[in-house]
């Protein structure tokens, strides 16, 4: 399979993601410019990645401008046809702005930029990622100022009942507790998927945890799961 990584003006994790997928996971990677419109080289068994960063300088709201880029028109069509899409950090924000995922990402409750290692755990095994990474607490870095996931009560109830919550923040022992929440996200939500379970968004950066040189490869399992068939 192939991974396509979209490069927006202001992306700063696109190369991190490229190296994680190409060098650490040995996957084929194609870099995609945000003004292009061609995804014809990808099939629905491939995966498009929206990386972290500050697309368009995070003017208006994070992801609000990137959502209207020409390439995002193709990503929306690709996702609606069942293609796999992963949005990390700013990519998660873009997916919410584009309507591919429900809810919004708000300013961290402490109003400070969060940049540290946190722990997350799979919430259930009813999606491609959760069914392949087990229940171990994974140490994954975060780096965001607007990572507080929020949705109305009806949306949260649907996410919970439909097993669309992919990750929750936890401590190193896997206990989900407010003290392990780095941004005030509702219900400790760190990542979700859509109804079709082919579009995934998460605030932590798995691509920053795939190298032995960094003494942390917990992110490998998350990215590797996307190489598997639904």
C-alpha positions as CSV (number, residue, x, y, z in Angstrom):
1,X,0.0,0.0,0.0
2,X,0.9,3.7,-0.3
3,X,0.7,6.6,2.1
4,X,0.1,10.1,0.8
5,X,1.2,13.0,3.1
6,X,-0.4,16.3,2.4
7,X,1.9,19.4,2.8
8,X,0.1,22.6,3.7
9,X,1.9,26.0,4.1
10,X,2.8,25.8,7.8
11,X,3.0,22.0,8.1
12,X,6.0,21.1,10.3
13,X,5.5,17.4,10.9
14,X,5.2,16.3,7.3
15,X,8.9,15.2,7.2
16,X,8.6,13.5,10.6
17,X,5.7,11.5,9.3
18,X,7.5,10.7,6.0
19,X,10.6,9.4,7.9
20,X,8.4,7.4,10.3
21,X,6.4,5.7,7.5
22,X,9.2,5.3,5.0
23,X,12.3,4.6,7.1
24,X,10.9,3.1,10.3
25,X,7.9,1.2,8.9
26,X,9.3,0.6,5.3
27,X,6.2,1.9,3.6
28,X,5.9,3.7,0.2
29,X,5.3,7.4,0.7
30,X,4.2,10.1,-1.7
31,X,4.3,13.8,-0.7
32,X,1.3,15.7,-1.9
33,X,1.1,19.5,-2.3
34,X,-2.0,21.2,-0.9
35,X,-2.8,22.9,-4.2
36,X,-2.8,19.7,-6.3
37,X,-6.0,17.8,-7.0
38,X,-4.8,14.4,-8.1
39,X,-5.2,11.3,-5.9
40,X,-5.6,8.9,-8.8
41,X,-2.5,7.0,-7.9
42,X,-4.2,5.9,-4.6
43,X,-6.7,3.2,-4.1
44,X,-9.1,2.9,-1.1
45,X,-6.7,0.4,0.5
46,X,-4.1,3.2,0.7
47,X,-4.0,5.9,3.3
48,X,-3.9,9.7,3.1
49,X,-2.2,11.5,6.1
50,X,-2.8,15.1,7.2
51,X,0.2,15.9,9.4
52,X,0.6,18.3,12.3
53,X,1.8,21.8,12.1
54,X,0.2,25.2,11.8
55,X,-1.5,25.1,8.4
56,X,-2.0,28.7,7.0
57,X,-0.5,30.0,10.3
58,X,-3.6,28.8,12.2
59,X,-5.4,32.0,11.2
60,X,-9.1,32.1,12.0
61,X,-9.3,28.7,13.6
62,X,-6.9,25.8,13.4
63,X,-7.6,24.0,10.2
64,X,-10.3,26.4,9.0
65,X,-8.4,27.6,6.0
66,X,-6.7,24.3,5.1
67,X,-10.1,22.7,5.0
68,X,-10.8,24.6,1.7
69,X,-7.5,23.7,-0.1
70,X,-7.9,21.9,-3.5
71,X,-6.4,18.7,-2.2
72,X,-8.9,18.5,0.7
73,X,-11.7,18.3,-1.9
74,X,-10.0,15.1,-3.1
75,X,-9.5,13.8,0.4
76,X,-13.2,14.3,1.2
77,X,-14.1,12.3,-1.9
78,X,-11.5,9.7,-1.1
79,X,-12.8,9.3,2.4
80,X,-16.4,9.1,1.2
81,X,-15.4,6.2,-1.0
82,X,-13.9,4.3,1.9
83,X,-10.3,5.3,1.7
84,X,-8.3,5.4,4.9
85,X,-7.4,8.9,6.2
86,X,-5.4,9.8,9.3
87,X,-5.2,13.3,10.8
88,X,-2.6,14.0,13.5
89,X,-2.8,17.2,15.6
90,X,-3.4,20.0,13.1
91,X,-4.6,17.2,10.7
92,X,-7.2,16.2,13.3
93,X,-8.4,19.8,13.5
94,X,-8.6,20.0,9.6
95,X,-10.7,16.8,9.5
96,X,-13.1,18.3,12.1
97,X,-13.3,21.5,10.1
98,X,-14.0,19.5,6.9
99,X,-16.8,17.6,8.5
100,X,-15.1,14.3,8.1
101,X,-15.0,13.9,11.9
102,X,-17.5,15.3,14.5
103,X,-16.7,17.8,17.2
104,X,-14.1,20.6,17.5
105,X,-10.6,21.1,19.0
106,X,-10.6,24.1,21.4
107,X,-7.8,26.0,23.2
108,X,-6.2,24.0,26.0
109,X,-8.0,24.6,29.3
110,X,-4.8,25.9,30.9
111,X,-4.3,28.3,27.9
112,X,-0.7,27.1,27.4
113,X,1.0,25.2,24.7
114,X,1.4,21.5,25.7
115,X,4.6,19.9,24.6
116,X,5.5,16.7,26.4
117,X,5.1,12.9,26.5
118,X,1.7,11.7,27.5
119,X,0.1,8.2,27.7
120,X,-2.9,7.1,25.7
121,X,-4.8,3.8,25.5
122,X,-7.2,2.2,23.0
123,X,-10.8,2.7,24.1
124,X,-12.1,-0.4,22.3
125,X,-11.2,-2.9,19.6
126,X,-14.1,-2.1,17.2
127,X,-11.9,-0.1,14.8
128,X,-8.8,-0.9,12.7
129,X,-6.3,0.8,15.1
130,X,-7.9,-0.5,18.3
131,X,-8.2,-4.0,17.1
132,X,-4.4,-4.2,16.4
133,X,-2.7,-2.3,19.3
134,X,-4.1,-4.0,22.4
135,X,-4.8,-2.3,25.7
136,X,-1.3,-1.3,26.7
137,X,-0.8,2.4,27.7
138,X,1.3,4.0,24.9
139,X,3.7,6.9,25.5
140,X,3.2,9.4,22.7
141,X,4.3,13.1,22.5
142,X,1.8,15.9,22.2
143,X,2.5,19.4,20.9
144,X,-0.5,21.7,20.7
145,X,-2.2,24.8,21.9
146,X,-5.7,23.9,20.8
147,X,-6.1,20.2,21.5
148,X,-9.1,20.2,23.8
149,X,-11.6,17.9,22.1
150,X,-15.2,19.1,22.6
151,X,-18.6,18.0,21.2
152,X,-22.2,18.4,22.3
153,X,-23.9,15.7,24.5
154,X,-25.7,14.0,21.6
155,X,-22.4,13.7,19.6
156,X,-20.6,12.3,22.7
157,X,-23.3,9.8,23.3
158,X,-23.1,8.6,19.7
159,X,-19.3,8.4,19.8
160,X,-19.5,6.3,22.9
161,X,-22.4,4.0,21.9
162,X,-21.0,3.5,18.4
163,X,-17.4,2.8,19.7
164,X,-15.9,5.7,17.8
165,X,-13.6,6.8,20.6
166,X,-10.3,5.4,19.5
167,X,-8.0,6.8,22.3
168,X,-8.3,8.3,25.7
169,X,-5.6,10.0,27.8
170,X,-4.4,7.8,30.7
171,X,-1.5,7.4,33.1
172,X,1.4,5.1,32.6
173,X,-0.6,2.3,34.2
174,X,-3.5,2.7,31.8
175,X,-5.9,4.5,34.3
176,X,-8.0,7.1,32.6
177,X,-8.1,10.1,35.0
178,X,-8.4,13.8,34.7
179,X,-4.9,14.2,36.0
180,X,-3.5,12.5,32.9
181,X,-5.4,14.8,30.6
182,X,-3.0,17.4,29.0
183,X,-5.6,19.8,27.6
184,X,-9.0,19.4,29.3
185,X,-10.4,17.3,26.5
186,X,-14.0,16.1,27.3
187,X,-14.0,12.6,28.7
188,X,-10.2,12.4,28.2
189,X,-10.7,11.9,24.4
190,X,-7.4,11.8,22.5
191,X,-8.6,10.4,19.2
192,X,-11.8,9.4,17.4
193,X,-12.9,7.8,14.1
194,X,-15.9,8.3,11.8
195,X,-18.9,6.1,11.5
196,X,-17.3,4.2,8.7
197,X,-14.2,3.6,10.7
198,X,-11.9,4.7,7.8
199,X,-11.2,8.3,9.0
200,X,-9.1,8.7,12.2
201,X,-8.0,11.8,14.1
202,X,-5.8,12.1,17.1
203,X,-3.9,14.9,18.9
204,X,-0.8,13.0,20.0
205,X,2.0,12.4,17.5
206,X,2.7,8.7,16.8
207,X,5.3,9.7,14.1
208,X,7.5,11.1,16.9
209,X,7.6,7.7,18.7
210,X,8.8,5.3,16.0
211,X,12.6,5.4,16.4
212,X,14.9,3.4,18.6
213,X,17.2,6.4,18.6
214,X,14.6,8.3,20.6
215,X,14.1,5.3,22.9
216,X,10.4,5.2,22.2
217,X,8.7,3.1,19.5
218,X,5.1,3.1,20.9
219,X,3.9,5.0,17.9
220,X,4.9,2.2,15.5
221,X,1.9,0.1,16.4
222,X,-0.6,2.9,15.7
223,X,0.9,3.6,12.2
224,X,1.4,-0.1,11.4
225,X,-2.3,-0.7,12.1
226,X,-3.1,1.5,9.1
227,X,-1.2,-0.8,6.8
228,X,-3.5,-3.7,7.6
229,X,-6.8,-4.4,5.8
230,X,-10.1,-3.5,7.3
